[in-house]
Amino acid sequence: MRYCGLNILLSSFFHKIYSRHGSFLFCTIVLMCLILNLLLSQVLHAQKAESIKQEQDTKLVWSAKNYGQGEQIYYSSFTKNKWTTPVQLSHSADLVFQPASSSGTDGKVWVVWSRQDKNGSFIQFTVYSASGWLQPRQINTGIDNNKAVAIIVDHDNTPWIAWTAIDDIYPEIFWSRWNGQGWDLPVRAHDKNKVPDIQPALALDESGNINLSWQTYLDGKYVIVSQVWKGQQWQTVSNESEKIIRKKLIRGYKGSFLVPDFVEDSRKASLFIKRTDGAGSLPLSLF
Amino acid sequence: MQSMKIYKITLTICVLSIFLGGILLFSDVGFSQTIIAFGDSLTEGCEVSILGCDGWDDGDYNYPVYLETFVNANGPDSTVKNFGKGGETTSEGVNRLDTVLNSSCNLKVDYVLLLQGTNDLFHHEDPSVIRFNLGVMIDKVRAKGIEPVLATITPDWDNTWKELDKANEYIRSLASEKGVVLADQYNALAPYWYWYTNPRGCYGDQLHPNSKGFYAMAVVWFEAIPKPPVSFPWLMLLLDTP
């Protein structure tokens, strides 16, 4: 089963690390500025063995505040046993956050994120192809407050996105996919309701079907809703074991496959990522 | 004649003493409260350990520890249980609150203090979700026959992009709408937040206060928590007058 779009929210973890071992002034400053919203894509998850293997290069996107440039979106991939030099994908004077990425077999890497200005929050995207990175573009959703965007590229190399937007009072889940020329008009993923629907996540199952999961308020608590795209429509997933697996995909889930390990070097911030299957940790120089 | 005067004065003092003693005995001068402090790391505080019936053990410093000393001044058996969980969002809090309220440890509770939302904002959650979830928590607490006390979210100078003002507006309107006592932590603490985060507290940031800041939070809570009815308010005023 292939999972993509796994986000790891690290910053709250990091400030604890620093508060307890904090003698690295530079790193502390950098980390305070970082919103380490990391995304891992292309992770293989063998369902039975619960082991993780890399299928292709691991893609990582995150938002970070660089000196004099405000907070921007960065990208790096784990290629030939090392992280590539981070590429700055956004050049926005506005707040950009919550990046996510996915790639297929055609060599393209799709990256999406939210940009917020005084008029609201909007989704931007870029794609890497043979000609390099596309200038970031905004997805016209026609809805306010677009956030928490997730992305997955299916086996036909078609990217799908899901995100929260406020059409009424509370966030609702919308989805769209690339039609070759642009993004289809957003479609609500559920019946209209009067409760928050939050934290969408996308994945592919072993059959190549798109899975969309999110959290909604139901009968006094938040529950995970999961549905799969079959026969040109969404079908609710009722299998409990599948739901448990999809729970891991929900943004902010604590049992992520990759966890921050440690940071060292007072002059250069390096993020170490440790795989939970014990594969060790490797440095990623942020700046 | 002189001895008669002394006798009358002594008698008056004795009668007054018995009268006042009776008032003190039968009024609510001494009372105890059990309070649950529910929230995230701003409640959990620093260096806590072992989650038992009393919530987290005291640890180095957190507002429940200070608040307990304040309420204990009114009643020696008062307790403030720390049920703060670092990093928790309001949607996670909605699910955890049931466990806390249904715990056999918490059969008799007077107040539940609700302070959450800063992690939602950190994750760019819309303030409307915070409002919704805090409303759910209020209803859950009241369903148990317990009175909730709501707080606005404390400042965060590390992440000034947070939609803090909007979220706190929502929280104030929620408190008003549901008739819940509000501890406006933000308004009380914001002018002094620099001093409450410098020197840095155990989290090393400007979101979590140092010991002075947690103490100030406890003061705001204490002032907001309703005091039990007193049989003779004039007497309390008299006794409280310095």
HADDOCK unambig.tbl for C-alpha pairs under 7 A between the chains (distance, minus, plus):
assign (segid A and resid 12 and name CA) (segid B and resid 87 and name CA) 6.78 0.50 0.50
assign (segid A and resid 15 and name CA) (segid B and resid 203 and name CA) 6.45 0.50 0.50
assign (segid A and resid 15 and name CA) (segid B and resid 204 and name CA) 6.91 0.50 0.50
assign (segid A and resid 16 and name CA) (segid B and resid 203 and name CA) 5.82 0.50 0.50
assign (segid A and resid 19 and name CA) (segid B and resid 202 and name CA) 6.06 0.50 0.50
assign (segid A and resid 19 and name CA) (segid B and resid 203 and name CA) 5.07 0.50 0.50
assign (segid A and resid 19 and name CA) (segid B and resid 204 and name CA) 4.81 0.50 0.50
assign (segid A and resid 32 and name CA) (segid B and resid 158 and name CA) 6.78 0.50 0.50
assign (segid A and resid 170 and name CA) (segid B and resid 128 and name CA) 6.11 0.50 0.50
assign (segid A and resid 170 and name CA) (segid B and resid 129 and name CA) 6.54 0.50 0.50
assign (segid A and resid 196 and name CA) (segid B and resid 129 and name CA) 6.17 0.50 0.50
assign (segid A and resid 221 and name CA) (segid B and resid 94 and name CA) 6.22 0.50 0.50
assign (segid A and resid 221 and name CA) (segid B and resid 95 and name CA) 5.33 0.50 0.50
assign (segid A and resid 222 and name CA) (segid B and resid 91 and name CA) 6.58 0.50 0.50
assign (segid A and resid 222 and name CA) (segid B and resid 95 and name CA) 6.53 0.50 0.50
